[in-house]
Amino acid sequence: TWCRLEKLIELKFFETRRAGERYVEYLEALNADPSRFDLSWLLGIDSDITSEDVRQIEVRNWVHRLVLPMMQLRR
């Protein structure tokens, strides 16, 4: 989000640069401590995002169900 902050301000996602910076700080704090219910509630982020297992399951499934079988076929 840091790299897109100017564009997000331009698109009116944030009223000020400070508001955008605060949002990024909240996201970084939640990433550092996913158990922070106050931040997840404030940001509207459920456990499907804060839980590492749930967040990574689609990638894991893709690797196991598509990538690895395709690699086996190519051998």
Phi and psi in degrees as GROMACS dihedral restraints (atoms count N, CA, C in turn):
[ dihedral_restraints ]
;  ai    aj    ak    al  type     phi  dphi    fc
    3     4     5     6     1   -56.9    20    10
    4     5     6     7     1   -43.9    20    10
    6     7     8     9     1   -70.2    20    10
    7     8     9    10     1   -18.6    20    10
    9    10    11    12     1  -107.4    20    10
   10    11    12    13     1     7.6    20    10
   12    13    14    15     1   -57.5    20    10
   13    14    15    16     1   -45.9    20    10
   15    16    17    18     1   -60.2    20    10
   16    17    18    19     1   -43.3    20    10
   18    19    20    21     1   -65.5    20    10
   19    20    21    22     1   -40.0    20    10
   21    22    23    24     1   -66.1    20    10
   22    23    24    25     1   -34.7    20    10
   24    25    26    27     1   -67.7    20    10
   25    26    27    28     1   -45.2    20    10
   27    28    29    30     1   -59.1    20    10
   28    29    30    31     1   -37.4    20    10
   30    31    32    33     1   -83.5    20    10
   31    32    33    34     1     4.0    20    10
   33    34    35    36     1    71.5    20    10
   34    35    36    37     1    22.3    20    10
   36    37    38    39     1   -70.3    20    10
   37    38    39    40     1   -28.8    20    10
   39    40    41    42     1  -129.0    20    10
   40    41    42    43     1   138.8    20    10
   42    43    44    45     1   -73.7    20    10
   43    44    45    46     1   -35.1    20    10
   45    46    47    48     1  -135.6    20    10
   46    47    48    49     1   164.1    20    10
   48    49    50    51     1   -61.9    20    10
   49    50    51    52     1   -40.2    20    10
   51    52    53    54     1   -61.8    20    10
   52    53    54    55     1   -38.2    20    10
   54    55    56    57     1   -63.2    20    10
   55    56    57    58     1   -41.3    20    10
   57    58    59    60     1   -65.6    20    10
   58    59    60    61     1   -42.2    20    10
   60    61    62    63     1   -62.8    20    10
   61    62    63    64     1   -41.3    20    10
   63    64    65    66     1   -62.1    20    10
   64    65    66    67     1   -42.1    20    10
   66    67    68    69     1   -60.1    20    10
   67    68    69    70     1   -45.8    20    10
   69    70    71    72     1   -63.3    20    10
   70    71    72    73     1   -40.1    20    10
   72    73    74    75     1   -61.4    20    10
   73    74    75    76     1   -41.2    20    10
   75    76    77    78     1   -62.8    20    10
   76    77    78    79     1   -44.6    20    10
   78    79    80    81     1   -60.9    20    10
   79    80    81    82     1   -42.8    20    10
   81    82    83    84     1   -66.7    20    10
   82    83    84    85     1   -38.8    20    10
   84    85    86    87     1   -65.7    20    10
   85    86    87    88     1   -41.0    20    10
   87    88    89    90     1   -66.6    20    10
   88    89    90    91     1   -37.9    20    10
   90    91    92    93     1   -63.0    20    10
   91    92    93    94     1   -39.2    20    10
   93    94    95    96     1   -69.5    20    10
   94    95    96    97     1   -32.4    20    10
   96    97    98    99     1  -141.1    20    10
   97    98    99   100     1    85.3    20    10
   99   100   101   102     1   -62.2    20    10
  100   101   102   103     1   -12.1    20    10
  102   103   104   105     1   -80.7    20    10
  103   104   105   106     1    -1.9    20    10
  105   106   107   108     1   -71.9    20    10
  106   107   108   109     1    88.5    20    10
  108   109   110   111     1   -60.4    20    10
  109   110   111   112     1   -35.7    20    10
  111   112   113   114     1   -58.7    20    10
  112   113   114   115     1   -43.0    20    10
  114   115   116   117     1   -74.9    20    10
  115   116   117   118     1   -40.7    20    10
  117   118   119   120     1   -64.2    20    10
  118   119   120   121     1   -38.0    20    10
  120   121   122   123     1   -65.8    20    10
  121   122   123   124     1   -47.0    20    10
  123   124   125   126     1   -59.8    20    10
  124   125   126   127     1   -40.4    20    10
  126   127   128   129     1   -86.5    20    10
  127   128   129   130     1    -9.3    20    10
  129   130   131   132     1    70.3    20    10
  130   131   132   133     1    36.8    20    10
  132   133   134   135     1  -109.9    20    10
  133   134   135   136     1   123.8    20    10
  135   136   137   138     1   -90.2    20    10
  136   137   138   139     1   176.8    20    10
  138   139   140   141     1   -65.3    20    10
  139   140   141   142     1   -17.5    20    10
  141   142   143   144     1   -66.8    20    10
  142   143   144   145     1   -16.5    20    10
  144   145   146   147     1  -102.5    20    10
  145   146   147   148     1   -39.3    20    10
  147   148   149   150     1   -78.9    20    10
  148   149   150   151     1   -22.2    20    10
  150   151   152   153     1   -82.3    20    10
  151   152   153   154     1   118.6    20    10
  153   154   155   156     1   -61.3    20    10
  154   155   156   157     1   -39.5    20    10
  156   157   158   159     1   -62.1    20    10
  157   158   159   160     1   -46.6    20    10
  159   160   161   162     1   -68.0    20    10
  160   161   162   163     1   -41.9    20    10
  162   163   164   165     1   -62.8    20    10
  163   164   165   166     1   -32.0    20    10
  165   166   167   168     1   -99.6    20    10
  166   167   168   169     1    -1.7    20    10
  168   169   170   171     1   -62.9    20    10
  169   170   171   172     1   -38.1    20    10
  171   172   173   174     1   -64.3    20    10
  172   173   174   175     1   -41.6    20    10
  174   175   176   177     1   -66.2    20    10
  175   176   177   178     1   -43.6    20    10
  177   178   179   180     1   -60.0    20    10
  178   179   180   181     1   -46.3    20    10
  180   181   182   183     1   -61.4    20    10
  181   182   183   184     1   -41.8    20    10
  183   184   185   186     1   -60.8    20    10
  184   185   186   187     1   -45.2    20    10
  186   187   188   189     1   -63.2    20    10
  187   188   189   190     1   -47.8    20    10
  189   190   191   192     1   -72.0    20    10
  190   191   192   193     1   -32.9    20    10
  192   193   194   195     1   -97.1    20    10
  193   194   195   196     1   -18.1    20    10
  195   196   197   198     1  -125.3    20    10
  196   197   198   199     1   -52.9    20    10
  198   199   200   201     1   -65.5    20    10
  199   200   201   202     1   -53.5    20    10
  201   202   203   204     1   -63.2    20    10
  202   203   204   205     1   -44.8    20    10
  204   205   206   207     1   -60.0    20    10
  205   206   207   208     1   -39.0    20    10
  207   208   209   210     1   -65.6    20    10
  208   209   210   211     1   -37.3    20    10
  210   211   212   213     1   -64.3    20    10
  211   212   213   214     1   -38.9    20    10
  213   214   215   216     1   -64.5    20    10
  214   215   216   217     1   -39.4    20    10
  216   217   218   219     1   -65.6    20    10
  217   218   219   220     1   -31.6    20    10
  219   220   221   222     1   -80.7    20    10
  220   221   222   223     1    -9.8    20    10
